[in-house]
Amino acid sequence: MRSIYFNDPHGIALEASWWVHDATGRRSDYDDDLFFADVDPVPAVTEIRAGKLEWTPTSKLRGDEIVDPV
């Protein structure tokens, strides 16, 4: 991920960021150090890696609306 930080003309801090590598075009591999290299990740990532979650919520974009498949 690359980011640029700047202030708008009114002094509001903004960030523009983008993925250097596309992380969205494949299934999540939580052992892939390219995307999940944090040695102390948030508890949810630790639970996913350990296989403790039975399911995770998903959503898909369709046009401008968010569609929940459940």
PDB file of N, CA, C and O in Angstrom:
ATOM      1  N   MET A   1       0.851  -1.162   0.000  1.00  0.00           N
ATOM      2  CA  MET A   1       0.000   0.000   0.000  1.00  0.00           C
ATOM      3  C   MET A   1       0.895   1.223   0.000  1.00  0.00           C
ATOM      4  O   MET A   1       1.886   1.288   0.728  1.00  0.00           O
ATOM      5  N   ARG A   2       0.543   2.162  -0.803  1.00  0.00           N
ATOM      6  CA  ARG A   2       1.255   3.444  -0.848  1.00  0.00           C
ATOM      7  C   ARG A   2       0.249   4.535  -0.503  1.00  0.00           C
ATOM      8  O   ARG A   2      -0.923   4.445  -0.868  1.00  0.00           O
ATOM      9  N   SER A   3       0.709   5.555   0.195  1.00  0.00           N
ATOM     10  CA  SER A   3      -0.178   6.638   0.610  1.00  0.00           C
ATOM     11  C   SER A   3       0.504   7.979   0.421  1.00  0.00           C
ATOM     12  O   SER A   3       1.726   8.099   0.505  1.00  0.00           O
ATOM     13  N   ILE A   4      -0.312   8.971   0.168  1.00  0.00           N
ATOM     14  CA  ILE A   4       0.132  10.360   0.123  1.00  0.00           C
ATOM     15  C   ILE A   4      -0.747  11.111   1.111  1.00  0.00           C
ATOM     16  O   ILE A   4      -1.972  11.007   1.057  1.00  0.00           O
ATOM     17  N   TYR A   5      -0.133  11.865   2.009  1.00  0.00           N
ATOM     18  CA  TYR A   5      -0.857  12.639   2.998  1.00  0.00           C
ATOM     19  C   TYR A   5      -0.733  14.113   2.648  1.00  0.00           C
ATOM     20  O   TYR A   5       0.341  14.578   2.266  1.00  0.00           O
ATOM     21  N   PHE A   6      -1.834  14.847   2.778  1.00  0.00           N
ATOM     22  CA  PHE A   6      -1.823  16.266   2.447  1.00  0.00           C
ATOM     23  C   PHE A   6      -2.982  16.954   3.150  1.00  0.00           C
ATOM     24  O   PHE A   6      -3.855  16.294   3.715  1.00  0.00           O
ATOM     25  N   ASN A   7      -2.989  18.269   3.114  1.00  0.00           N
ATOM     26  CA  ASN A   7      -4.082  19.069   3.679  1.00  0.00           C
ATOM     27  C   ASN A   7      -4.823  19.760   2.555  1.00  0.00           C
ATOM     28  O   ASN A   7      -4.212  20.233   1.596  1.00  0.00           O
ATOM     29  N   ASP A   8      -6.147  19.820   2.673  1.00  0.00           N
ATOM     30  CA  ASP A   8      -6.921  20.549   1.686  1.00  0.00           C
ATOM     31  C   ASP A   8      -6.816  22.048   1.989  1.00  0.00           C
ATOM     32  O   ASP A   8      -6.238  22.421   3.009  1.00  0.00           O
ATOM     33  N   PRO A   9      -7.360  22.913   1.129  1.00  0.00           N
ATOM     34  CA  PRO A   9      -7.228  24.356   1.344  1.00  0.00           C
ATOM     35  C   PRO A   9      -7.801  24.845   2.679  1.00  0.00           C
ATOM     36  O   PRO A   9      -7.467  25.943   3.123  1.00  0.00           O
ATOM     37  N   HIS A  10      -8.661  24.043   3.327  1.00  0.00           N
ATOM     38  CA  HIS A  10      -9.251  24.436   4.605  1.00  0.00           C
ATOM     39  C   HIS A  10      -8.506  23.831   5.791  1.00  0.00           C
ATOM     40  O   HIS A  10      -8.940  23.975   6.933  1.00  0.00           O
ATOM     41  N   GLY A  11      -7.382  23.153   5.527  1.00  0.00           N
ATOM     42  CA  GLY A  11      -6.565  22.598   6.589  1.00  0.00           C
ATOM     43  C   GLY A  11      -6.963  21.208   7.044  1.00  0.00           C
ATOM     44  O   GLY A  11      -6.419  20.706   8.028  1.00  0.00           O
ATOM     45  N   ILE A  12      -7.910  20.566   6.343  1.00  0.00           N
ATOM     46  CA  ILE A  12      -8.337  19.224   6.714  1.00  0.00           C
ATOM     47  C   ILE A  12      -7.314  18.218   6.188  1.00  0.00           C
ATOM     48  O   ILE A  12      -6.965  18.239   5.007  1.00  0.00           O
ATOM     49  N   ALA A  13      -6.835  17.337   7.073  1.00  0.00           N
ATOM     50  CA  ALA A  13      -5.849  16.327   6.690  1.00  0.00           C
ATOM     51  C   ALA A  13      -6.525  15.242   5.856  1.00  0.00           C
ATOM     52  O   ALA A  13      -7.580  14.734   6.236  1.00  0.00           O
ATOM     53  N   LEU A  14      -5.927  14.889   4.731  1.00  0.00           N
ATOM     54  CA  LEU A  14      -6.461  13.874   3.821  1.00  0.00           C
ATOM     55  C   LEU A  14      -5.379  12.856   3.478  1.00  0.00           C
ATOM     56  O   LEU A  14      -4.184  13.131   3.588  1.00  0.00           O
ATOM     57  N   GLU A  15      -5.826  11.676   3.060  1.00  0.00           N
ATOM     58  CA  GLU A  15      -4.917  10.628   2.615  1.00  0.00           C
ATOM     59  C   GLU A  15      -5.443  10.057   1.306  1.00  0.00           C
ATOM     60  O   GLU A  15      -6.633   9.767   1.186  1.00  0.00           O
ATOM     61  N   ALA A  16      -4.575   9.900   0.345  1.00  0.00           N
ATOM     62  CA  ALA A  16      -4.887   9.170  -0.890  1.00  0.00           C
ATOM     63  C   ALA A  16      -3.989   7.938  -0.883  1.00  0.00           C
ATOM     64  O   ALA A  16      -2.769   8.063  -0.774  1.00  0.00           O
ATOM     65  N   SER A  17      -4.584   6.745  -1.000  1.00  0.00           N
ATOM     66  CA  SER A  17      -3.777   5.527  -0.952  1.00  0.00           C
ATOM     67  C   SER A  17      -4.216   4.553  -2.039  1.00  0.00           C
ATOM     68  O   SER A  17      -5.336   4.629  -2.545  1.00  0.00           O
ATOM     69  N   TRP A  18      -3.318   3.637  -2.387  1.00  0.00           N
ATOM     70  CA  TRP A  18      -3.600   2.649  -3.412  1.00  0.00           C
ATOM     71  C   TRP A  18      -2.774   1.396  -3.148  1.00  0.00           C
ATOM     72  O   TRP A  18      -1.712   1.448  -2.527  1.00  0.00           O
ATOM     73  N   TRP A  19      -3.292   0.265  -3.638  1.00  0.00           N
ATOM     74  CA  TRP A  19      -2.587  -1.012  -3.516  1.00  0.00           C
ATOM     75  C   TRP A  19      -1.504  -1.103  -4.577  1.00  0.00           C
ATOM     76  O   TRP A  19      -1.770  -0.862  -5.754  1.00  0.00           O
ATOM     77  N   VAL A  20      -0.296  -1.445  -4.180  1.00  0.00           N
ATOM     78  CA  VAL A  20       0.791  -1.684  -5.119  1.00  0.00           C
ATOM     79  C   VAL A  20       0.599  -3.054  -5.762  1.00  0.00           C
ATOM     80  O   VAL A  20       0.877  -3.238  -6.947  1.00  0.00           O
ATOM     81  N   HIS A  21       0.117  -4.022  -4.962  1.00  0.00           N
ATOM     82  CA  HIS A  21      -0.221  -5.359  -5.437  1.00  0.00           C
ATOM     83  C   HIS A  21      -1.716  -5.548  -5.233  1.00  0.00           C
ATOM     84  O   HIS A  21      -2.242  -5.174  -4.184  1.00  0.00           O
ATOM     85  N   ASP A  22      -2.406  -6.113  -6.198  1.00  0.00           N
ATOM     86  CA  ASP A  22      -3.848  -6.302  -6.100  1.00  0.00           C
ATOM     87  C   ASP A  22      -4.162  -7.434  -5.124  1.00  0.00           C
ATOM     88  O   ASP A  22      -3.884  -8.600  -5.404  1.00  0.00           O
ATOM     89  N   ALA A  23      -4.737  -7.086  -3.993  1.00  0.00           N
ATOM     90  CA  ALA A  23      -5.096  -8.094  -2.991  1.00  0.00           C
ATOM     91  C   ALA A  23      -6.525  -8.590  -3.164  1.00  0.00           C
ATOM     92  O   ALA A  23      -6.959  -9.478  -2.430  1.00  0.00           O
ATOM     93  N   THR A  24      -7.259  -8.037  -4.112  1.00  0.00           N
ATOM     94  CA  THR A  24      -8.682  -8.361  -4.241  1.00  0.00           C
ATOM     95  C   THR A  24      -8.982  -9.402  -5.308  1.00  0.00           C
ATOM     96  O   THR A  24     -10.117  -9.872  -5.396  1.00  0.00           O
ATOM     97  N   GLY A  25      -8.012  -9.771  -6.111  1.00  0.00           N
ATOM     98  CA  GLY A  25      -8.266 -10.666  -7.234  1.00  0.00           C
ATOM     99  C   GLY A  25      -8.114 -12.137  -6.916  1.00  0.00           C
ATOM    100  O   GLY A  25      -8.075 -12.964  -7.827  1.00  0.00           O
ATOM    101  N   ARG A  26      -8.026 -12.485  -5.632  1.00  0.00           N
ATOM    102  CA  ARG A  26      -7.832 -13.884  -5.261  1.00  0.00           C
ATOM    103  C   ARG A  26      -8.368 -14.107  -3.850  1.00  0.00           C
ATOM    104  O   ARG A  26      -8.681 -13.155  -3.136  1.00  0.00           O
ATOM    105  N   ARG A  27      -8.470 -15.371  -3.460  1.00  0.00           N
ATOM    106  CA  ARG A  27      -8.913 -15.695  -2.102  1.00  0.00           C
ATOM    107  C   ARG A  27      -7.855 -15.240  -1.096  1.00  0.00           C
ATOM    108  O   ARG A  27      -6.664 -15.224  -1.409  1.00  0.00           O
ATOM    109  N   SER A  28      -8.282 -14.875   0.092  1.00  0.00           N
ATOM    110  CA  SER A  28      -7.343 -14.434   1.133  1.00  0.00           C
ATOM    111  C   SER A  28      -6.495 -15.599   1.616  1.00  0.00           C
ATOM    112  O   SER A  28      -7.014 -16.666   1.945  1.00  0.00           O
ATOM    113  N   ASP A  29      -5.200 -15.386   1.655  1.00  0.00           N
ATOM    114  CA  ASP A  29      -4.261 -16.350   2.207  1.00  0.00           C
ATOM    115  C   ASP A  29      -3.585 -15.660   3.386  1.00  0.00           C
ATOM    116  O   ASP A  29      -2.639 -14.895   3.194  1.00  0.00           O
ATOM    117  N   TYR A  30      -4.058 -15.922   4.604  1.00  0.00           N
ATOM    118  CA  TYR A  30      -3.579 -15.212   5.778  1.00  0.00           C
ATOM    119  C   TYR A  30      -2.157 -15.580   6.178  1.00  0.00           C
ATOM    120  O   TYR A  30      -1.596 -14.971   7.089  1.00  0.00           O
ATOM    121  N   ASP A  31      -1.571 -16.561   5.517  1.00  0.00           N
ATOM    122  CA  ASP A  31      -0.167 -16.893   5.740  1.00  0.00           C
ATOM    123  C   ASP A  31       0.747 -16.218   4.723  1.00  0.00           C
ATOM    124  O   ASP A  31       1.964 -16.392   4.783  1.00  0.00           O
ATOM    125  N   ASP A  32       0.185 -15.454   3.793  1.00  0.00           N
ATOM    126  CA  ASP A  32       0.954 -14.748   2.773  1.00  0.00           C
ATOM    127  C   ASP A  32       1.565 -13.486   3.390  1.00  0.00           C
ATOM    128  O   ASP A  32       0.857 -12.515   3.658  1.00  0.00           O
ATOM    129  N   ASP A  33       2.866 -13.506   3.611  1.00  0.00           N
ATOM    130  CA  ASP A  33       3.530 -12.377   4.244  1.00  0.00           C
ATOM    131  C   ASP A  33       3.542 -11.114   3.395  1.00  0.00           C
ATOM    132  O   ASP A  33       3.817 -10.033   3.917  1.00  0.00           O
ATOM    133  N   LEU A  34       3.251 -11.218   2.102  1.00  0.00           N
ATOM    134  CA  LEU A  34       3.191 -10.026   1.266  1.00  0.00           C
ATOM    135  C   LEU A  34       2.072  -9.106   1.731  1.00  0.00           C
ATOM    136  O   LEU A  34       2.229  -7.885   1.720  1.00  0.00           O
ATOM    137  N   PHE A  35       0.931  -9.685   2.144  1.00  0.00           N
ATOM    138  CA  PHE A  35      -0.217  -8.886   2.553  1.00  0.00           C
ATOM    139  C   PHE A  35      -0.479  -8.925   4.053  1.00  0.00           C
ATOM    140  O   PHE A  35      -1.096  -8.004   4.588  1.00  0.00           O
ATOM    141  N   PHE A  36      -0.026  -9.968   4.744  1.00  0.00           N
ATOM    142  CA  PHE A  36      -0.306 -10.127   6.168  1.00  0.00           C
ATOM    143  C   PHE A  36       0.987 -10.324   6.944  1.00  0.00           C
ATOM    144  O   PHE A  36       1.177 -11.357   7.587  1.00  0.00           O
ATOM    145  N   ALA A  37       1.877  -9.338   6.886  1.00  0.00           N
ATOM    146  CA  ALA A  37       3.196  -9.458   7.499  1.00  0.00           C
ATOM    147  C   ALA A  37       3.238  -8.920   8.927  1.00  0.00           C
ATOM    148  O   ALA A  37       4.287  -8.982   9.567  1.00  0.00           O
ATOM    149  N   ASP A  38       2.136  -8.398   9.438  1.00  0.00           N
ATOM    150  CA  ASP A  38       2.108  -7.845  10.788  1.00  0.00           C
ATOM    151  C   ASP A  38       2.362  -8.960  11.808  1.00  0.00           C
ATOM    152  O   ASP A  38       1.646  -9.961  11.817  1.00  0.00           O
ATOM    153  N   VAL A  39       3.368  -8.796  12.661  1.00  0.00           N
ATOM    154  CA  VAL A  39       3.688  -9.827  13.649  1.00  0.00           C
ATOM    155  C   VAL A  39       2.689  -9.832  14.806  1.00  0.00           C
ATOM    156  O   VAL A  39       2.620 -10.806  15.555  1.00  0.00           O
ATOM    157  N   ASP A  40       1.924  -8.765  14.956  1.00  0.00           N
ATOM    158  CA  ASP A  40       0.915  -8.677  16.016  1.00  0.00           C
ATOM    159  C   ASP A  40      -0.388  -8.147  15.412  1.00  0.00           C
ATOM    160  O   ASP A  40      -0.769  -7.005  15.670  1.00  0.00           O
ATOM    161  N   PRO A  41      -1.077  -8.975  14.603  1.00  0.00           N
ATOM    162  CA  PRO A  41      -2.279  -8.497  13.926  1.00  0.00           C
ATOM    163  C   PRO A  41      -3.456  -8.331  14.889  1.00  0.00           C
ATOM    164  O   PRO A  41      -3.399  -8.774  16.036  1.00  0.00           O
ATOM    165  N   VAL A  42      -4.503  -7.697  14.418  1.00  0.00           N
ATOM    166  CA  VAL A  42      -5.710  -7.542  15.229  1.00  0.00           C
ATOM    167  C   VAL A  42      -6.269  -8.924  15.550  1.00  0.00           C
ATOM    168  O   VAL A  42      -6.019  -9.864  14.796  1.00  0.00           O
ATOM    169  N   PRO A  43      -7.014  -9.082  16.641  1.00  0.00           N
ATOM    170  CA  PRO A  43      -7.510 -10.395  17.049  1.00  0.00           C
ATOM    171  C   PRO A  43      -8.294 -11.137  15.967  1.00  0.00           C
ATOM    172  O   PRO A  43      -8.205 -12.362  15.890  1.00  0.00           O
ATOM    173  N   ALA A  44      -9.050 -10.441  15.139  1.00  0.00           N
ATOM    174  CA  ALA A  44      -9.842 -11.120  14.098  1.00  0.00           C
ATOM    175  C   ALA A  44      -8.939 -11.882  13.131  1.00  0.00           C
ATOM    176  O   ALA A  44      -9.277 -13.000  12.740  1.00  0.00           O
ATOM    177  N   VAL A  45      -7.801 -11.310  12.736  1.00  0.00           N
ATOM    178  CA  VAL A  45      -6.896 -11.997  11.815  1.00  0.00           C
ATOM    179  C   VAL A  45      -6.286 -13.213  12.504  1.00  0.00           C
ATOM    180  O   VAL A  45      -6.121 -14.261  11.880  1.00  0.00           O
ATOM    181  N   THR A  46      -5.950 -13.080  13.783  1.00  0.00           N
ATOM    182  CA  THR A  46      -5.407 -14.209  14.537  1.00  0.00           C
ATOM    183  C   THR A  46      -6.421 -15.350  14.595  1.00  0.00           C
ATOM    184  O   THR A  46      -6.050 -16.513  14.437  1.00  0.00           O
ATOM    185  N   GLU A  47      -7.699 -15.028  14.819  1.00  0.00           N
ATOM    186  CA  GLU A  47      -8.748 -16.049  14.872  1.00  0.00           C
ATOM    187  C   GLU A  47      -8.938 -16.719  13.511  1.00  0.00           C
ATOM    188  O   GLU A  47      -9.126 -17.933  13.442  1.00  0.00           O
ATOM    189  N   ILE A  48      -8.892 -15.949  12.441  1.00  0.00           N
ATOM    190  CA  ILE A  48      -9.045 -16.510  11.091  1.00  0.00           C
ATOM    191  C   ILE A  48      -7.884 -17.449  10.791  1.00  0.00           C
ATOM    192  O   ILE A  48      -8.094 -18.549  10.281  1.00  0.00           O
ATOM    193  N   ARG A  49      -6.665 -17.026  11.103  1.00  0.00           N
ATOM    194  CA  ARG A  49      -5.483 -17.867  10.858  1.00  0.00           C
ATOM    195  C   ARG A  49      -5.564 -19.183  11.615  1.00  0.00           C
ATOM    196  O   ARG A  49      -5.139 -20.219  11.102  1.00  0.00           O
ATOM    197  N   ALA A  50      -6.104 -19.157  12.829  1.00  0.00           N
ATOM    198  CA  ALA A  50      -6.191 -20.356  13.661  1.00  0.00           C
ATOM    199  C   ALA A  50      -7.387 -21.228  13.295  1.00  0.00           C
ATOM    200  O   ALA A  50      -7.551 -22.314  13.850  1.00  0.00           O
ATOM    201  N   GLY A  51      -8.230 -20.764  12.361  1.00  0.00           N
ATOM    202  CA  GLY A  51      -9.395 -21.536  11.950  1.00  0.00           C
ATOM    203  C   GLY A  51     -10.503 -21.556  12.984  1.00  0.00           C
ATOM    204  O   GLY A  51     -11.309 -22.486  13.004  1.00  0.00           O
ATOM    205  N   LYS A  52     -10.559 -20.548  13.845  1.00  0.00           N
ATOM    206  CA  LYS A  52     -11.553 -20.508  14.904  1.00  0.00           C
ATOM    207  C   LYS A  52     -12.901 -19.949  14.458  1.00  0.00           C
ATOM    208  O   LYS A  52     -13.883 -20.077  15.188  1.00  0.00           O
ATOM    209  N   LEU A  53     -12.974 -19.337  13.285  1.00  0.00           N
ATOM    210  CA  LEU A  53     -14.236 -18.771  12.811  1.00  0.00           C
ATOM    211  C   LEU A  53     -14.920 -19.758  11.870  1.00  0.00           C
ATOM    212  O   LEU A  53     -14.282 -20.309  10.973  1.00  0.00           O
ATOM    213  N   GLU A  54     -16.204 -19.980  12.073  1.00  0.00           N
ATOM    214  CA  GLU A  54     -16.952 -20.881  11.203  1.00  0.00           C
ATOM    215  C   GLU A  54     -17.261 -20.230   9.857  1.00  0.00           C
ATOM    216  O   GLU A  54     -17.340 -20.922   8.842  1.00  0.00           O
ATOM    217  N   TRP A  55     -17.435 -18.917   9.838  1.00  0.00           N
ATOM    218  CA  TRP A  55     -17.732 -18.200   8.601  1.00  0.00           C
ATOM    219  C   TRP A  55     -17.348 -16.734   8.792  1.00  0.00           C
ATOM    220  O   TRP A  55     -17.221 -16.252   9.917  1.00  0.00           O
ATOM    221  N   THR A  56     -17.172 -16.057   7.699  1.00  0.00           N
ATOM    222  CA  THR A  56     -16.936 -14.620   7.737  1.00  0.00           C
ATOM    223  C   THR A  56     -17.946 -13.951   6.827  1.00  0.00           C
ATOM    224  O   THR A  56     -18.304 -14.516   5.793  1.00  0.00           O
ATOM    225  N   PRO A  57     -18.416 -12.770   7.179  1.00  0.00           N
ATOM    226  CA  PRO A  57     -19.396 -12.083   6.337  1.00  0.00           C
ATOM    227  C   PRO A  57     -18.780 -11.671   5.005  1.00  0.00           C
ATOM    228  O   PRO A  57     -17.596 -11.339   4.939  1.00  0.00           O
ATOM    229  N   THR A  58     -19.577 -11.694   3.957  1.00  0.00           N
ATOM    230  CA  THR A  58     -19.126 -11.253   2.640  1.00  0.00           C
ATOM    231  C   THR A  58     -20.142 -10.287   2.054  1.00  0.00           C
ATOM    232  O   THR A  58     -21.319 -10.315   2.416  1.00  0.00           O
ATOM    233  N   SER A  59     -19.699  -9.462   1.179  1.00  0.00           N
ATOM    234  CA  SER A  59     -20.587  -8.588   0.420  1.00  0.00           C
ATOM    235  C   SER A  59     -19.965  -8.387  -0.949  1.00  0.00           C
ATOM    236  O   SER A  59     -18.749  -8.492  -1.110  1.00  0.00           O
ATOM    237  N   LYS A  60     -20.791  -8.101  -1.920  1.00  0.00           N
ATOM    238  CA  LYS A  60     -20.322  -7.888  -3.284  1.00  0.00           C
ATOM    239  C   LYS A  60     -20.854  -6.559  -3.782  1.00  0.00           C
ATOM    240  O   LYS A  60     -21.945  -6.135  -3.401  1.00  0.00           O
ATOM    241  N   LEU A  61     -20.086  -5.906  -4.630  1.00  0.00           N
ATOM    242  CA  LEU A  61     -20.532  -4.666  -5.233  1.00  0.00           C
ATOM    243  C   LEU A  61     -21.267  -4.956  -6.530  1.00  0.00           C
ATOM    244  O   LEU A  61     -20.807  -5.752  -7.349  1.00  0.00           O
ATOM    245  N   ARG A  62     -22.386  -4.322  -6.710  1.00  0.00           N
ATOM    246  CA  ARG A  62     -23.144  -4.428  -7.948  1.00  0.00           C
ATOM    247  C   ARG A  62     -23.519  -3.005  -8.330  1.00  0.00           C
ATOM    248  O   ARG A  62     -24.439  -2.418  -7.761  1.00  0.00           O
ATOM    249  N   GLY A  63     -22.797  -2.458  -9.297  1.00  0.00           N
ATOM    250  CA  GLY A  63     -23.022  -1.061  -9.647  1.00  0.00           C
ATOM    251  C   GLY A  63     -22.616  -0.191  -8.477  1.00  0.00           C
ATOM    252  O   GLY A  63     -21.506  -0.319  -7.960  1.00  0.00           O
ATOM    253  N   ASP A  64     -23.498   0.684  -8.061  1.00  0.00           N
ATOM    254  CA  ASP A  64     -23.210   1.563  -6.929  1.00  0.00           C
ATOM    255  C   ASP A  64     -23.812   1.059  -5.626  1.00  0.00           C
ATOM    256  O   ASP A  64     -23.632   1.694  -4.587  1.00  0.00           O
ATOM    257  N   GLU A  65     -24.515  -0.055  -5.649  1.00  0.00           N
ATOM    258  CA  GLU A  65     -25.133  -0.552  -4.432  1.00  0.00           C
ATOM    259  C   GLU A  65     -24.331  -1.709  -3.842  1.00  0.00           C
ATOM    260  O   GLU A  65     -23.671  -2.444  -4.577  1.00  0.00           O
ATOM    261  N   ILE A  66     -24.384  -1.873  -2.542  1.00  0.00           N
ATOM    262  CA  ILE A  66     -23.738  -2.991  -1.865  1.00  0.00           C
ATOM    263  C   ILE A  66     -24.801  -4.051  -1.652  1.00  0.00           C
ATOM    264  O   ILE A  66     -25.864  -3.769  -1.100  1.00  0.00           O
ATOM    265  N   VAL A  67     -24.519  -5.266  -2.086  1.00  0.00           N
ATOM    266  CA  VAL A  67     -25.476  -6.358  -1.982  1.00  0.00           C
ATOM    267  C   VAL A  67     -24.968  -7.364  -0.980  1.00  0.00           C
ATOM    268  O   VAL A  67     -23.861  -7.882  -1.121  1.00  0.00           O
ATOM    269  N   ASP A  68     -25.780  -7.651   0.051  1.00  0.00           N
ATOM    270  CA  ASP A  68     -25.430  -8.649   1.051  1.00  0.00           C
ATOM    271  C   ASP A  68     -26.008  -9.988   0.583  1.00  0.00           C
ATOM    272  O   ASP A  68     -27.225 -10.106   0.448  1.00  0.00           O
ATOM    273  N   PRO A  69     -25.162 -11.006   0.331  1.00  0.00           N
ATOM    274  CA  PRO A  69     -25.654 -12.251  -0.237  1.00  0.00           C
ATOM    275  C   PRO A  69     -26.457 -13.116   0.748  1.00  0.00           C
ATOM    276  O   PRO A  69     -27.023 -14.131   0.341  1.00  0.00           O
ATOM    277  N   VAL A  70     -26.518 -12.741   2.021  1.00  0.00           N
ATOM    278  CA  VAL A  70     -27.238 -13.553   3.008  1.00  0.00           C
ATOM    279  C   VAL A  70     -28.720 -13.310   2.920  1.00  0.00           C
ATOM    280  O   VAL A  70     -29.489 -13.906   3.674  1.00  0.00           O
TER     281      VAL A  70
END
